[in-house]
Amino acid sequence: MIDLIPGRFEGQVALVVGGAQGIGKAIAVRLASEGARVVIADIDRAMMARTAAEISAAGGSVRTVVCDVQKKPQVQRTVVKIIRWYKRIDVLMFVAGVSKDTPFVETDEKLWDLTMSVNLRGGFLFARAVAPQMIKQRKGKLVFMSSTNAWDAEANFAPYNASKSGLYLLAKTLARELGPMGINSNAIGPGLIRTRLTEGVRKDPTFMKKYENLIPVGRIGEPEDVAGPATFLASRDADYVNGVLLFVDGGQLA
């Protein structure tokens, strides 16, 4: 049972990029249940509509925008829409990401560029788009979905590892630059979470056997396990937390 904090985000506007499913959906649902006016930006229209319907049915406030994080005009239009709707943006949750299990010698430029474009460039584009409004407000929370792979590189995931490490360093840089303007910037580092992104490796017996003794809590994570720490970083409770990479991995890196 999740202990919600009703009204914790009352009056705040939260943009969840990649919020149609998985970790992003769990975060969007959690933010809406605690009073935020949520905007989901995603490329998956069908899943985004289902998530929005679920939030609305529970009494939450939600709107959706179809957006490809790789395309600057779409990113900018998304942010302009939100400011037009609500006159503010309090929280940016950048969760969009791609990954493919591929040996390094088989990793081509196409895979490298796609992974960097979605995972890292997308985070940059959205942060760059929302920062002026947050600076104007003298308030804002940036939360980037990094990974344990940013700290402990995993074989066969070179583009993913590099992109997630870069995303954390982006978060850390913005913590230094934007902190004096009332903006906190942090990253979350999930371990192995049950999402569509990890479906392939979770079906691999060799891969899963490797994890048997790596997670002290004795199980892989669920999207809701990440939603709590992510919403903490977006909340007033984290006003003095800036520039961290918060691992949510069941103790894997302990």
C-alpha positions in Angstrom: 0.0 0.0 0.0 1.4 3.4 -1.1 1.1 6.2 1.5 0.1 9.2 -0.5 0.4 12.8 0.7 -2.8 14.4 -0.5 -2.3 18.0 -1.7 1.5 17.9 -1.6 1.6 19.2 -5.2 -1.6 21.3 -5.0 -1.4 24.2 -7.4 1.7 22.9 -9.1 2.1 21.9 -12.8 4.2 18.8 -13.5 5.4 17.8 -17.0 6.2 14.0 -17.2 8.1 13.3 -20.4 7.7 9.6 -21.3 4.8 9.3 -19.0 2.6 6.9 -21.0 3.8 3.7 -19.4 6.3 2.1 -17.1 8.1 4.3 -14.6 6.8 7.5 -16.3 3.2 6.3 -15.9 3.8 5.5 -12.2 5.2 8.9 -11.6 2.4 10.7 -13.5 -0.2 8.8 -11.5 1.5 9.5 -8.2 1.9 13.2 -9.0 -1.8 13.6 -10.0 -2.9 11.6 -6.9 -1.1 14.1 -4.7 -2.7 17.2 -6.4 -0.5 18.1 -9.3 -1.9 19.2 -12.6 -0.1 16.7 -14.8 0.9 17.0 -18.4 2.1 13.8 -20.1 4.3 14.2 -23.2 5.0 11.0 -25.1 5.2 9.6 -28.6 2.8 6.6 -27.8 -0.6 8.0 -28.4 -2.6 4.9 -27.4 -0.8 4.2 -24.1 -0.8 7.9 -23.2 -4.6 8.0 -23.7 -5.0 5.0 -21.5 -2.9 6.5 -18.7 -4.7 9.8 -18.9 -8.0 8.1 -18.7 -6.9 6.2 -15.6 -5.7 9.4 -13.9 -9.0 11.2 -14.8 -11.1 8.3 -13.6 -9.3 8.7 -10.2 -10.2 12.4 -10.1 -6.8 13.7 -11.1 -5.9 16.6 -13.4 -4.2 15.5 -16.6 -3.6 16.7 -20.2 -1.5 15.1 -22.9 0.8 16.2 -25.7 2.2 14.0 -28.5 5.9 14.8 -28.6 9.0 13.2 -30.0 11.8 14.2 -27.6 14.3 14.1 -30.5 12.6 17.0 -32.3 13.3 20.5 -31.0 10.2 22.1 -32.5 7.9 19.5 -30.9 9.7 20.0 -27.5 9.3 23.7 -27.7 5.7 23.6 -28.8 4.9 21.3 -25.9 6.4 23.7 -23.3 4.7 26.7 -25.0 1.3 24.9 -24.7 1.8 24.2 -21.0 2.7 27.8 -20.3 -0.3 28.9 -22.3 -2.6 26.5 -20.4 -1.3 27.1 -16.8 1.1 30.1 -16.9 3.7 28.0 -15.1 5.8 24.8 -15.0 6.9 23.6 -11.5 8.2 20.1 -12.2 10.0 18.5 -15.2 10.2 14.7 -15.0 12.3 13.5 -17.9 11.8 9.7 -18.1 11.9 9.0 -21.9 14.5 6.5 -22.8 15.6 3.7 -25.1 18.0 0.7 -24.7 19.1 -2.3 -26.6 21.3 -5.2 -25.5 24.1 -5.2 -28.1 27.7 -6.2 -27.9 30.0 -3.3 -28.4 31.6 -4.7 -31.6 28.0 -4.9 -33.1 27.0 -1.5 -31.9 26.6 0.8 -35.0 26.3 4.5 -35.3 22.6 4.3 -35.8 22.0 2.6 -32.4 24.5 5.0 -30.8 22.9 8.1 -32.2 19.3 7.0 -31.5 20.2 6.2 -27.8 22.0 9.5 -27.3 19.3 11.4 -29.1 16.4 10.1 -27.0 18.1 9.6 -23.6 20.5 12.6 -23.5 19.6 15.1 -26.1 16.0 14.8 -25.3 16.7 15.6 -21.7 18.8 18.6 -22.7 16.1 19.9 -25.1 13.3 19.7 -22.4 15.5 21.2 -19.7 16.5 24.0 -22.0 12.9 24.6 -22.9 11.5 24.8 -19.3 14.4 26.6 -17.7 13.5 30.2 -18.7 10.0 29.8 -17.2 11.4 28.3 -14.0 14.0 31.1 -13.8 11.1 33.6 -14.2 9.2 31.9 -11.4 12.4 31.7 -9.3 11.3 28.1 -8.6 11.3 24.7 -10.2 12.3 21.0 -9.9 14.2 19.1 -12.6 14.3 15.3 -12.2 16.1 13.2 -14.8 15.8 9.5 -15.1 19.3 8.2 -15.1 20.3 4.6 -14.1 22.5 2.5 -12.0 24.4 2.0 -15.3 25.6 5.6 -15.0 27.7 4.5 -12.0 28.3 0.8 -12.7 28.6 0.2 -16.4 27.0 -2.9 -17.8 28.4 -5.0 -20.7 26.5 -4.8 -24.0 25.0 -1.5 -23.2 27.6 1.1 -24.2 25.3 3.7 -25.7 22.8 3.4 -22.8 25.5 3.5 -20.2 27.1 6.6 -21.7 23.8 8.4 -22.2 22.6 7.8 -18.6 26.0 8.9 -17.2 25.7 12.1 -19.4 22.2 12.7 -18.1 23.4 12.6 -14.5 26.2 15.1 -15.3 23.6 17.3 -17.0 21.5 17.2 -13.9 24.5 18.0 -11.7 25.6 20.9 -14.0 22.2 22.4 -13.8 22.2 22.0 -10.0 25.2 24.3 -9.9 24.0 26.8 -12.6 20.3 27.1 -11.7 20.4 26.4 -7.9 21.0 30.1 -7.2 17.7 30.9 -9.1 15.6 28.6 -6.9 15.7 25.6 -9.2 16.7 22.1 -8.0 18.1 19.6 -10.4 18.6 15.9 -9.5 18.6 12.5 -11.1 17.2 9.1 -10.2 19.2 5.9 -10.8 16.8 2.9 -11.0 18.2 -0.6 -11.0 16.4 -3.4 -12.7 12.7 -2.4 -12.9 9.8 -4.4 -14.4 9.0 -2.3 -17.5 8.8 -2.7 -21.3 12.3 -1.4 -21.6 13.7 -4.3 -19.6 11.4 -7.0 -21.0 14.1 -8.5 -23.2 16.7 -8.9 -20.5 14.2 -10.2 -18.0 13.4 -13.1 -20.5 17.1 -14.0 -20.7 17.8 -16.8 -18.1 21.6 -16.0 -18.2 21.0 -12.4 -17.5 18.5 -13.0 -14.7 20.7 -15.6 -13.1 23.4 -12.9 -12.8 21.0 -10.8 -10.7 20.0 -13.5 -8.3 22.4 -12.5 -5.6 22.9 -8.8 -6.6 19.8 -7.3 -5.1 19.7 -7.5 -1.3 15.9 -7.0 -1.0 15.5 -10.2 -3.1 13.4 -8.9 -6.0 13.5 -6.7 -9.0 11.8 -3.3 -8.8 8.3 -2.2 -9.8 7.6 1.2 -11.5 5.9 2.3 -8.3 9.2 1.7 -6.4 10.7 4.5 -8.4 7.7 6.9 -8.4 8.0 7.5 -4.6 11.7 8.7 -4.7 11.1 10.7 -7.9 8.1 12.6 -6.4 10.1 13.2 -3.3 12.8 15.0 -5.4 10.0 17.0 -7.0 8.5 18.0 -3.7 9.1 20.8 -1.2 10.6 18.1 1.1 13.6 18.1 -1.3 14.2 21.9 -1.4 17.7 21.4 0.0 18.5 18.4 -2.2 20.4 19.4 -5.3 22.8 17.7 -7.7 22.3 14.1 -6.4 21.9 10.8 -8.2 19.5 8.9 -6.0 19.8 5.1 -6.6 16.6 3.1 -6.4 18.0 -0.4 -6.8 17.1 -2.5 -3.8 20.7 -2.2 -2.6 22.3 -3.6 -5.8 25.1 -1.0 -5.5 25.4 -1.2 -1.8 
